[in-house]
């Protein structure tokens, strides 16, 4: 199972989008999303493949056509705990009803 963050932000001029991230709250970034080269002022990046119930540091980066880089961070967030799959939920309900499993 994995978790994800959906990160959104706005810039005052069209710019690229990217998020650096890493486990822990120390602001150490060991991974990065791919750079979205489309220039926009409203940004949305999905950071996926994360471990549930873990603390992560994130840094938001945008770059304008003149290559001025804007950074915001660290932002510290915790991924949600792992949810049950549909099959696990159904088996749990059947088990509760019929006292099997």
PDB file as gemmi writes it, atoms N, CA and C in Angstrom:
CRYST1    1.000    1.000    1.000  90.00  90.00  90.00 P 1                      
ATOM      1  N   UNK A   1       0.848  -1.173   0.000  1.00  0.00           N  
ATOM      2  CA  UNK A   1       0.000   0.000   0.000  1.00  0.00           C  
ATOM      3  C   UNK A   1       0.894   1.236   0.000  1.00  0.00           C  
ATOM      4  N   UNK A   2       0.361   2.289  -0.567  1.00  0.00           N  
ATOM      5  CA  UNK A   2       1.108   3.544  -0.558  1.00  0.00           C  
ATOM      6  C   UNK A   2       0.143   4.700  -0.327  1.00  0.00           C  
ATOM      7  N   UNK A   3       0.713   5.861  -0.074  1.00  0.00           N  
ATOM      8  CA  UNK A   3      -0.069   7.067   0.178  1.00  0.00           C  
ATOM      9  C   UNK A   3       0.406   8.155  -0.776  1.00  0.00           C  
ATOM     10  N   UNK A   4      -0.312   9.255  -0.786  1.00  0.00           N  
ATOM     11  CA  UNK A   4       0.071  10.372  -1.642  1.00  0.00           C  
ATOM     12  C   UNK A   4      -0.349  11.688  -1.021  1.00  0.00           C  
ATOM     13  N   UNK A   5       0.294  12.758  -1.487  1.00  0.00           N  
ATOM     14  CA  UNK A   5      -0.102  14.120  -1.161  1.00  0.00           C  
ATOM     15  C   UNK A   5      -0.516  14.798  -2.445  1.00  0.00           C  
ATOM     16  N   UNK A   6      -1.530  15.634  -2.365  1.00  0.00           N  
ATOM     17  CA  UNK A   6      -1.896  16.508  -3.478  1.00  0.00           C  
ATOM     18  C   UNK A   6      -1.527  17.912  -3.027  1.00  0.00           C  
ATOM     19  N   UNK A   7      -0.579  18.526  -3.736  1.00  0.00           N  
ATOM     20  CA  UNK A   7      -0.028  19.824  -3.349  1.00  0.00           C  
ATOM     21  C   UNK A   7      -0.476  20.863  -4.376  1.00  0.00           C  
ATOM     22  N   UNK A   8      -1.077  21.947  -3.891  1.00  0.00           N  
ATOM     23  CA  UNK A   8      -1.514  23.021  -4.782  1.00  0.00           C  
ATOM     24  C   UNK A   8      -0.949  24.350  -4.294  1.00  0.00           C  
ATOM     25  N   UNK A   9      -0.685  25.259  -5.241  1.00  0.00           N  
ATOM     26  CA  UNK A   9      -0.231  26.606  -4.901  1.00  0.00           C  
ATOM     27  C   UNK A   9      -0.432  27.521  -6.101  1.00  0.00           C  
ATOM     28  N   UNK A  10      -0.303  28.798  -5.842  1.00  0.00           N  
ATOM     29  CA  UNK A  10      -0.430  29.802  -6.899  1.00  0.00           C  
ATOM     30  C   UNK A  10       0.835  30.643  -6.953  1.00  0.00           C  
ATOM     31  N   UNK A  11       1.186  31.069  -8.151  1.00  0.00           N  
ATOM     32  CA  UNK A  11       2.298  31.988  -8.355  1.00  0.00           C  
ATOM     33  C   UNK A  11       1.756  33.259  -8.998  1.00  0.00           C  
ATOM     34  N   UNK A  12       2.494  34.356  -8.849  1.00  0.00           N  
ATOM     35  CA  UNK A  12       2.015  35.634  -9.394  1.00  0.00           C  
ATOM     36  C   UNK A  12       2.299  35.796 -10.884  1.00  0.00           C  
ATOM     37  N   UNK A  13       3.042  34.851 -11.467  1.00  0.00           N  
ATOM     38  CA  UNK A  13       3.286  34.849 -12.908  1.00  0.00           C  
ATOM     39  C   UNK A  13       3.404  33.403 -13.367  1.00  0.00           C  
ATOM     40  N   UNK A  14       3.221  33.141 -14.654  1.00  0.00           N  
ATOM     41  CA  UNK A  14       3.320  31.761 -15.144  1.00  0.00           C  
ATOM     42  C   UNK A  14       4.689  31.147 -14.818  1.00  0.00           C  
ATOM     43  N   UNK A  15       4.666  29.900 -14.322  1.00  0.00           N  
ATOM     44  CA  UNK A  15       5.896  29.232 -13.909  1.00  0.00           C  
ATOM     45  C   UNK A  15       5.711  27.718 -13.985  1.00  0.00           C  
ATOM     46  N   UNK A  16       6.834  27.001 -13.873  1.00  0.00           N  
ATOM     47  CA  UNK A  16       6.810  25.544 -13.842  1.00  0.00           C  
ATOM     48  C   UNK A  16       6.413  25.065 -12.444  1.00  0.00           C  
ATOM     49  N   UNK A  17       6.224  23.746 -12.295  1.00  0.00           N  
ATOM     50  CA  UNK A  17       5.810  23.156 -11.018  1.00  0.00           C  
ATOM     51  C   UNK A  17       6.675  21.950 -10.692  1.00  0.00           C  
ATOM     52  N   UNK A  18       7.102  21.862  -9.413  1.00  0.00           N  
ATOM     53  CA  UNK A  18       7.845  20.688  -8.951  1.00  0.00           C  
ATOM     54  C   UNK A  18       7.809  20.666  -7.427  1.00  0.00           C  
ATOM     55  N   UNK A  19       7.839  19.451  -6.847  1.00  0.00           N  
ATOM     56  CA  UNK A  19       7.888  19.293  -5.398  1.00  0.00           C  
ATOM     57  C   UNK A  19       9.035  18.345  -5.055  1.00  0.00           C  
ATOM     58  N   UNK A  20       9.917  18.799  -4.160  1.00  0.00           N  
ATOM     59  CA  UNK A  20      10.945  17.930  -3.599  1.00  0.00           C  
ATOM     60  C   UNK A  20      10.415  17.409  -2.267  1.00  0.00           C  
ATOM     61  N   UNK A  21      10.802  16.168  -1.894  1.00  0.00           N  
ATOM     62  CA  UNK A  21      10.279  15.599  -0.659  1.00  0.00           C  
ATOM     63  C   UNK A  21      11.233  14.564  -0.088  1.00  0.00           C  
ATOM     64  N   UNK A  22      11.068  14.304   1.211  1.00  0.00           N  
ATOM     65  CA  UNK A  22      11.851  13.288   1.885  1.00  0.00           C  
ATOM     66  C   UNK A  22      11.210  12.937   3.213  1.00  0.00           C  
ATOM     67  N   UNK A  23      11.491  11.728   3.707  1.00  0.00           N  
ATOM     68  CA  UNK A  23      10.936  11.294   4.993  1.00  0.00           C  
ATOM     69  C   UNK A  23      11.542  12.086   6.129  1.00  0.00           C  
ATOM     70  N   UNK A  24      10.723  12.371   7.129  1.00  0.00           N  
ATOM     71  CA  UNK A  24      11.170  13.082   8.314  1.00  0.00           C  
ATOM     72  C   UNK A  24      10.850  14.560   8.226  1.00  0.00           C  
ATOM     73  N   UNK A  25      10.959  15.230   9.338  1.00  0.00           N  
ATOM     74  CA  UNK A  25      10.610  16.637   9.403  1.00  0.00           C  
ATOM     75  C   UNK A  25      11.798  17.574   9.361  1.00  0.00           C  
ATOM     76  N   UNK A  26      12.972  17.063   8.963  1.00  0.00           N  
ATOM     77  CA  UNK A  26      14.196  17.863   9.031  1.00  0.00           C  
ATOM     78  C   UNK A  26      14.452  18.701   7.779  1.00  0.00           C  
ATOM     79  N   UNK A  27      13.566  18.646   6.790  1.00  0.00           N  
ATOM     80  CA  UNK A  27      13.787  19.413   5.573  1.00  0.00           C  
ATOM     81  C   UNK A  27      14.849  18.817   4.673  1.00  0.00           C  
ATOM     82  N   UNK A  28      15.017  17.492   4.732  1.00  0.00           N  
ATOM     83  CA  UNK A  28      15.957  16.796   3.851  1.00  0.00           C  
ATOM     84  C   UNK A  28      15.148  16.207   2.705  1.00  0.00           C  
ATOM     85  N   UNK A  29      15.499  16.593   1.483  1.00  0.00           N  
ATOM     86  CA  UNK A  29      14.733  16.173   0.306  1.00  0.00           C  
ATOM     87  C   UNK A  29      15.539  15.149  -0.479  1.00  0.00           C  
ATOM     88  N   UNK A  30      15.053  13.931  -0.503  1.00  0.00           N  
ATOM     89  CA  UNK A  30      15.765  12.839  -1.174  1.00  0.00           C  
ATOM     90  C   UNK A  30      15.148  12.473  -2.514  1.00  0.00           C  
ATOM     91  N   UNK A  31      13.955  13.010  -2.790  1.00  0.00           N  
ATOM     92  CA  UNK A  31      13.256  12.692  -4.037  1.00  0.00           C  
ATOM     93  C   UNK A  31      12.592  13.946  -4.577  1.00  0.00           C  
ATOM     94  N   UNK A  32      12.167  13.853  -5.825  1.00  0.00           N  
ATOM     95  CA  UNK A  32      11.503  14.985  -6.472  1.00  0.00           C  
ATOM     96  C   UNK A  32      10.503  14.478  -7.497  1.00  0.00           C  
ATOM     97  N   UNK A  33       9.424  15.220  -7.659  1.00  0.00           N  
ATOM     98  CA  UNK A  33       8.513  14.920  -8.754  1.00  0.00           C  
ATOM     99  C   UNK A  33       9.154  15.419 -10.040  1.00  0.00           C  
ATOM    100  N   UNK A  34       8.645  14.970 -11.172  1.00  0.00           N  
ATOM    101  CA  UNK A  34       9.112  15.487 -12.453  1.00  0.00           C  
ATOM    102  C   UNK A  34       8.685  16.944 -12.575  1.00  0.00           C  
ATOM    103  N   UNK A  35       9.473  17.719 -13.275  1.00  0.00           N  
ATOM    104  CA  UNK A  35       9.123  19.123 -13.487  1.00  0.00           C  
ATOM    105  C   UNK A  35       8.003  19.201 -14.525  1.00  0.00           C  
ATOM    106  N   UNK A  36       6.920  19.865 -14.152  1.00  0.00           N  
ATOM    107  CA  UNK A  36       5.853  20.156 -15.108  1.00  0.00           C  
ATOM    108  C   UNK A  36       6.272  21.445 -15.809  1.00  0.00           C  
ATOM    109  N   UNK A  37       6.664  21.333 -17.072  1.00  0.00           N  
ATOM    110  CA  UNK A  37       7.205  22.467 -17.824  1.00  0.00           C  
ATOM    111  C   UNK A  37       6.136  23.445 -18.291  1.00  0.00           C  
ATOM    112  N   UNK A  38       4.866  23.042 -18.187  1.00  0.00           N  
ATOM    113  CA  UNK A  38       3.801  23.952 -18.624  1.00  0.00           C  
ATOM    114  C   UNK A  38       3.743  25.153 -17.683  1.00  0.00           C  
ATOM    115  N   UNK A  39       3.837  26.335 -18.271  1.00  0.00           N  
ATOM    116  CA  UNK A  39       3.819  27.554 -17.469  1.00  0.00           C  
ATOM    117  C   UNK A  39       2.392  27.899 -17.087  1.00  0.00           C  
ATOM    118  N   UNK A  40       2.161  28.038 -15.783  1.00  0.00           N  
ATOM    119  CA  UNK A  40       0.831  28.343 -15.266  1.00  0.00           C  
ATOM    120  C   UNK A  40       0.954  29.094 -13.953  1.00  0.00           C  
ATOM    121  N   UNK A  41      -0.147  29.688 -13.510  1.00  0.00           N  
ATOM    122  CA  UNK A  41      -0.148  30.390 -12.224  1.00  0.00           C  
ATOM    123  C   UNK A  41      -0.808  29.554 -11.125  1.00  0.00           C  
ATOM    124  N   UNK A  42      -1.641  28.595 -11.495  1.00  0.00           N  
ATOM    125  CA  UNK A  42      -2.267  27.681 -10.532  1.00  0.00           C  
ATOM    126  C   UNK A  42      -1.649  26.306 -10.737  1.00  0.00           C  
ATOM    127  N   UNK A  43      -1.030  25.801  -9.676  1.00  0.00           N  
ATOM    128  CA  UNK A  43      -0.241  24.579  -9.771  1.00  0.00           C  
ATOM    129  C   UNK A  43      -0.872  23.463  -8.944  1.00  0.00           C  
ATOM    130  N   UNK A  44      -0.762  22.230  -9.453  1.00  0.00           N  
ATOM    131  CA  UNK A  44      -1.220  21.041  -8.750  1.00  0.00           C  
ATOM    132  C   UNK A  44      -0.230  19.925  -9.057  1.00  0.00           C  
ATOM    133  N   UNK A  45       0.375  19.367  -8.018  1.00  0.00           N  
ATOM    134  CA  UNK A  45       1.330  18.273  -8.171  1.00  0.00           C  
ATOM    135  C   UNK A  45       0.919  17.156  -7.225  1.00  0.00           C  
ATOM    136  N   UNK A  46       0.906  15.933  -7.733  1.00  0.00           N  
ATOM    137  CA  UNK A  46       0.609  14.765  -6.909  1.00  0.00           C  
ATOM    138  C   UNK A  46       1.929  14.075  -6.579  1.00  0.00           C  
ATOM    139  N   UNK A  47       2.196  13.953  -5.284  1.00  0.00           N  
ATOM    140  CA  UNK A  47       3.389  13.257  -4.802  1.00  0.00           C  
ATOM    141  C   UNK A  47       2.909  11.875  -4.379  1.00  0.00           C  
ATOM    142  N   UNK A  48       3.311  10.836  -5.118  1.00  0.00           N  
ATOM    143  CA  UNK A  48       2.777   9.496  -4.850  1.00  0.00           C  
ATOM    144  C   UNK A  48       3.892   8.523  -4.476  1.00  0.00           C  
ATOM    145  N   UNK A  49       3.476   7.307  -4.121  1.00  0.00           N  
ATOM    146  CA  UNK A  49       4.419   6.266  -3.744  1.00  0.00           C  
ATOM    147  C   UNK A  49       4.985   6.443  -2.343  1.00  0.00           C  
ATOM    148  N   UNK A  50       4.261   7.155  -1.492  1.00  0.00           N  
ATOM    149  CA  UNK A  50       4.724   7.418  -0.135  1.00  0.00           C  
ATOM    150  C   UNK A  50       4.252   6.326   0.824  1.00  0.00           C  
ATOM    151  N   UNK A  51       4.930   6.205   1.941  1.00  0.00           N  
ATOM    152  CA  UNK A  51       4.567   5.224   2.964  1.00  0.00           C  
ATOM    153  C   UNK A  51       3.466   5.797   3.853  1.00  0.00           C  
ATOM    154  N   UNK A  52       2.388   5.033   4.085  1.00  0.00           N  
ATOM    155  CA  UNK A  52       1.330   5.515   4.984  1.00  0.00           C  
ATOM    156  C   UNK A  52       1.858   5.764   6.399  1.00  0.00           C  
ATOM    157  N   UNK A  53       1.254   6.719   7.082  1.00  0.00           N  
ATOM    158  CA  UNK A  53       1.542   7.058   8.480  1.00  0.00           C  
ATOM    159  C   UNK A  53       2.992   7.479   8.712  1.00  0.00           C  
ATOM    160  N   UNK A  54       3.567   8.187   7.763  1.00  0.00           N  
ATOM    161  CA  UNK A  54       4.946   8.678   7.892  1.00  0.00           C  
ATOM    162  C   UNK A  54       4.964  10.200   7.790  1.00  0.00           C  
ATOM    163  N   UNK A  55       5.958  10.806   8.429  1.00  0.00           N  
ATOM    164  CA  UNK A  55       6.168  12.249   8.352  1.00  0.00           C  
ATOM    165  C   UNK A  55       7.068  12.532   7.150  1.00  0.00           C  
ATOM    166  N   UNK A  56       6.684  13.534   6.368  1.00  0.00           N  
ATOM    167  CA  UNK A  56       7.474  13.948   5.200  1.00  0.00           C  
ATOM    168  C   UNK A  56       7.693  15.450   5.228  1.00  0.00           C  
ATOM    169  N   UNK A  57       8.839  15.863   4.704  1.00  0.00           N  
ATOM    170  CA  UNK A  57       9.119  17.272   4.447  1.00  0.00           C  
ATOM    171  C   UNK A  57       8.953  17.500   2.956  1.00  0.00           C  
ATOM    172  N   UNK A  58       8.302  18.598   2.605  1.00  0.00           N  
ATOM    173  CA  UNK A  58       8.093  18.940   1.197  1.00  0.00           C  
ATOM    174  C   UNK A  58       8.612  20.348   0.942  1.00  0.00           C  
ATOM    175  N   UNK A  59       9.135  20.561  -0.249  1.00  0.00           N  
ATOM    176  CA  UNK A  59       9.530  21.893  -0.679  1.00  0.00           C  
ATOM    177  C   UNK A  59       8.925  22.126  -2.062  1.00  0.00           C  
ATOM    178  N   UNK A  60       8.221  23.230  -2.208  1.00  0.00           N  
ATOM    179  CA  UNK A  60       7.550  23.587  -3.458  1.00  0.00           C  
ATOM    180  C   UNK A  60       8.483  24.477  -4.265  1.00  0.00           C  
ATOM    181  N   UNK A  61       8.617  24.178  -5.564  1.00  0.00           N  
ATOM    182  CA  UNK A  61       9.490  24.964  -6.425  1.00  0.00           C  
ATOM    183  C   UNK A  61       8.768  25.351  -7.715  1.00  0.00           C  
ATOM    184  N   UNK A  62       8.931  26.593  -8.124  1.00  0.00           N  
ATOM    185  CA  UNK A  62       8.416  27.081  -9.402  1.00  0.00           C  
ATOM    186  C   UNK A  62       9.491  27.942 -10.043  1.00  0.00           C  
ATOM    187  N   UNK A  63       9.577  27.868 -11.360  1.00  0.00           N  
ATOM    188  CA  UNK A  63      10.569  28.645 -12.099  1.00  0.00           C  
ATOM    189  C   UNK A  63       9.888  29.359 -13.260  1.00  0.00           C  
ATOM    190  N   UNK A  64      10.148  30.676 -13.395  1.00  0.00           N  
ATOM    191  CA  UNK A  64       9.541  31.440 -14.480  1.00  0.00           C  
ATOM    192  C   UNK A  64      10.413  31.359 -15.737  1.00  0.00           C  
ATOM    193  N   UNK A  65       9.959  31.901 -16.876  1.00  0.00           N  
ATOM    194  CA  UNK A  65      10.731  31.816 -18.124  1.00  0.00           C  
ATOM    195  C   UNK A  65      12.132  32.441 -18.033  1.00  0.00           C  
ATOM    196  N   UNK A  66      12.340  33.368 -17.106  1.00  0.00           N  
ATOM    197  CA  UNK A  66      13.663  33.980 -16.921  1.00  0.00           C  
ATOM    198  C   UNK A  66      14.538  33.154 -15.987  1.00  0.00           C  
ATOM    199  N   UNK A  67      14.060  31.983 -15.596  1.00  0.00           N  
ATOM    200  CA  UNK A  67      14.749  31.043 -14.711  1.00  0.00           C  
ATOM    201  C   UNK A  67      14.912  31.554 -13.282  1.00  0.00           C  
ATOM    202  N   UNK A  68      14.032  32.463 -12.868  1.00  0.00           N  
ATOM    203  CA  UNK A  68      13.960  32.849 -11.460  1.00  0.00           C  
ATOM    204  C   UNK A  68      13.217  31.738 -10.728  1.00  0.00           C  
ATOM    205  N   UNK A  69      13.836  31.193  -9.690  1.00  0.00           N  
ATOM    206  CA  UNK A  69      13.249  30.065  -8.968  1.00  0.00           C  
ATOM    207  C   UNK A  69      12.634  30.556  -7.663  1.00  0.00           C  
ATOM    208  N   UNK A  70      11.370  30.191  -7.456  1.00  0.00           N  
ATOM    209  CA  UNK A  70      10.703  30.465  -6.190  1.00  0.00           C  
ATOM    210  C   UNK A  70      10.601  29.175  -5.407  1.00  0.00           C  
ATOM    211  N   UNK A  71      10.955  29.228  -4.117  1.00  0.00           N  
ATOM    212  CA  UNK A  71      10.895  28.051  -3.254  1.00  0.00           C  
ATOM    213  C   UNK A  71      10.034  28.361  -2.046  1.00  0.00           C  
ATOM    214  N   UNK A  72       9.293  27.348  -1.596  1.00  0.00           N  
ATOM    215  CA  UNK A  72       8.524  27.467  -0.365  1.00  0.00           C  
ATOM    216  C   UNK A  72       8.668  26.160   0.400  1.00  0.00           C  
ATOM    217  N   UNK A  73       9.116  26.249   1.613  1.00  0.00           N  
ATOM    218  CA  UNK A  73       9.256  25.053   2.416  1.00  0.00           C  
ATOM    219  C   UNK A  73      10.334  25.243   3.454  1.00  0.00           C  
ATOM    220  N   UNK A  74      10.526  24.307   4.333  1.00  0.00           N  
ATOM    221  CA  UNK A  74       9.855  23.016   4.307  1.00  0.00           C  
ATOM    222  C   UNK A  74       8.427  23.074   4.836  1.00  0.00           C  
ATOM    223  N   UNK A  75       7.597  22.261   4.244  1.00  0.00           N  
ATOM    224  CA  UNK A  75       6.243  22.012   4.720  1.00  0.00           C  
ATOM    225  C   UNK A  75       6.289  20.593   5.273  1.00  0.00           C  
ATOM    226  N   UNK A  76       5.869  20.414   6.515  1.00  0.00           N  
ATOM    227  CA  UNK A  76       5.893  19.096   7.136  1.00  0.00           C  
ATOM    228  C   UNK A  76       4.468  18.562   7.174  1.00  0.00           C  
ATOM    229  N   UNK A  77       4.302  17.323   6.694  1.00  0.00           N  
ATOM    230  CA  UNK A  77       2.972  16.706   6.638  1.00  0.00           C  
ATOM    231  C   UNK A  77       3.093  15.217   6.948  1.00  0.00           C  
ATOM    232  N   UNK A  78       1.984  14.641   7.371  1.00  0.00           N  
ATOM    233  CA  UNK A  78       1.924  13.210   7.684  1.00  0.00           C  
ATOM    234  C   UNK A  78       0.969  12.549   6.702  1.00  0.00           C  
ATOM    235  N   UNK A  79       1.412  11.461   6.094  1.00  0.00           N  
ATOM    236  CA  UNK A  79       0.538  10.724   5.187  1.00  0.00           C  
ATOM    237  C   UNK A  79      -0.557  10.031   5.994  1.00  0.00           C  
ATOM    238  N   UNK A  80      -1.733   9.855   5.380  1.00  0.00           N  
ATOM    239  CA  UNK A  80      -2.814   9.166   6.093  1.00  0.00           C  
ATOM    240  C   UNK A  80      -2.455   7.701   6.325  1.00  0.00           C  
ATOM    241  N   UNK A  81      -3.098   7.125   7.340  1.00  0.00           N  
ATOM    242  CA  UNK A  81      -2.856   5.706   7.596  1.00  0.00           C  
ATOM    243  C   UNK A  81      -3.440   4.891   6.452  1.00  0.00           C  
ATOM    244  N   UNK A  82      -2.965   3.694   6.318  1.00  0.00           N  
ATOM    245  CA  UNK A  82      -3.388   2.815   5.236  1.00  0.00           C  
ATOM    246  C   UNK A  82      -4.850   2.429   5.408  1.00  0.00           C  
ATOM    247  N   UNK A  83      -5.606   2.528   4.348  1.00  0.00           N  
ATOM    248  CA  UNK A  83      -7.020   2.143   4.380  1.00  0.00           C  
ATOM    249  C   UNK A  83      -7.170   0.700   3.904  1.00  0.00           C  
ATOM    250  N   UNK A  84      -8.212   0.071   4.332  1.00  0.00           N  
ATOM    251  CA  UNK A  84      -8.492  -1.291   3.893  1.00  0.00           C  
ATOM    252  C   UNK A  84      -8.938  -1.283   2.433  1.00  0.00           C  
ATOM    253  N   UNK A  85      -8.602  -2.350   1.729  1.00  0.00           N  
ATOM    254  CA  UNK A  85      -9.094  -2.501   0.372  1.00  0.00           C  
ATOM    255  C   UNK A  85     -10.573  -2.878   0.436  1.00  0.00           C  
ATOM    256  N   UNK A  86     -11.258  -2.819  -0.678  1.00  0.00           N  
ATOM    257  CA  UNK A  86     -12.678  -3.199  -0.735  1.00  0.00           C  
ATOM    258  C   UNK A  86     -12.838  -4.657  -0.315  1.00  0.00           C  
ATOM    259  N   UNK A  87     -11.956  -5.528  -0.800  1.00  0.00           N  
ATOM    260  CA  UNK A  87     -12.035  -6.949  -0.450  1.00  0.00           C  
ATOM    261  C   UNK A  87     -11.873  -7.151   1.050  1.00  0.00           C  
ATOM    262  N   UNK A  88     -10.919  -6.468   1.670  1.00  0.00           N  
ATOM    263  CA  UNK A  88     -10.721  -6.601   3.112  1.00  0.00           C  
ATOM    264  C   UNK A  88     -11.939  -6.108   3.879  1.00  0.00           C  
ATOM    265  N   UNK A  89     -12.552  -5.042   3.415  1.00  0.00           N  
ATOM    266  CA  UNK A  89     -13.758  -4.525   4.065  1.00  0.00           C  
ATOM    267  C   UNK A  89     -14.899  -5.531   3.973  1.00  0.00           C  
ATOM    268  N   UNK A  90     -15.109  -6.098   2.788  1.00  0.00           N  
ATOM    269  CA  UNK A  90     -16.189  -7.091   2.588  1.00  0.00           C  
ATOM    270  C   UNK A  90     -15.928  -8.320   3.449  1.00  0.00           C  
ATOM    271  N   UNK A  91     -14.684  -8.812   3.452  1.00  0.00           N  
ATOM    272  CA  UNK A  91     -14.375  -9.990   4.267  1.00  0.00           C  
ATOM    273  C   UNK A  91     -14.574  -9.705   5.750  1.00  0.00           C  
ATOM    274  N   UNK A  92     -14.254  -8.510   6.191  1.00  0.00           N  
ATOM    275  CA  UNK A  92     -14.467  -8.131   7.589  1.00  0.00           C  
ATOM    276  C   UNK A  92     -15.935  -8.128   7.955  1.00  0.00           C  
ATOM    277  N   UNK A  93     -16.777  -7.588   7.068  1.00  0.00           N  
ATOM    278  CA  UNK A  93     -18.220  -7.550   7.314  1.00  0.00           C  
ATOM    279  C   UNK A  93     -18.784  -8.964   7.329  1.00  0.00           C  
ATOM    280  N   UNK A  94     -18.398  -9.801   6.359  1.00  0.00           N  
ATOM    281  CA  UNK A  94     -18.875 -11.191   6.308  1.00  0.00           C  
ATOM    282  C   UNK A  94     -18.448 -11.927   7.574  1.00  0.00           C  
ATOM    283  N   UNK A  95     -17.218 -11.702   8.002  1.00  0.00           N  
ATOM    284  CA  UNK A  95     -16.711 -12.341   9.214  1.00  0.00           C  
ATOM    285  C   UNK A  95     -17.529 -11.922  10.436  1.00  0.00           C  
ATOM    286  N   UNK A  96     -17.842 -10.624  10.524  1.00  0.00           N  
ATOM    287  CA  UNK A  96     -18.631 -10.141  11.651  1.00  0.00           C  
ATOM    288  C   UNK A  96     -20.039 -10.735  11.658  1.00  0.00           C  
ATOM    289  N   UNK A  97     -20.629 -10.878  10.471  1.00  0.00           N  
ATOM    290  CA  UNK A  97     -22.006 -11.374  10.369  1.00  0.00           C  
ATOM    291  C   UNK A  97     -22.073 -12.868  10.648  1.00  0.00           C  
ATOM    292  N   UNK A  98     -21.201 -13.634  10.010  1.00  0.00           N  
ATOM    293  CA  UNK A  98     -21.296 -15.077  10.068  1.00  0.00           C  
ATOM    294  C   UNK A  98     -20.278 -15.732  11.015  1.00  0.00           C  
ATOM    295  N   UNK A  99     -19.455 -14.905  11.652  1.00  0.00           N  
ATOM    296  CA  UNK A  99     -18.444 -15.401  12.597  1.00  0.00           C  
ATOM    297  C   UNK A  99     -17.552 -16.470  11.954  1.00  0.00           C  
ATOM    298  N   UNK A 100     -17.154 -16.220  10.707  1.00  0.00           N  
ATOM    299  CA  UNK A 100     -16.197 -17.098  10.018  1.00  0.00           C  
ATOM    300  C   UNK A 100     -14.873 -16.358   9.954  1.00  0.00           C  
ATOM    301  N   UNK A 101     -13.881 -16.850   9.423  1.00  0.00           N  
ATOM    302  CA  UNK A 101     -12.543 -16.235   9.281  1.00  0.00           C  
ATOM    303  C   UNK A 101     -11.951 -15.970  10.631  1.00  0.00           C  
TER     304      UNK A 101                                                      
END                                                                             
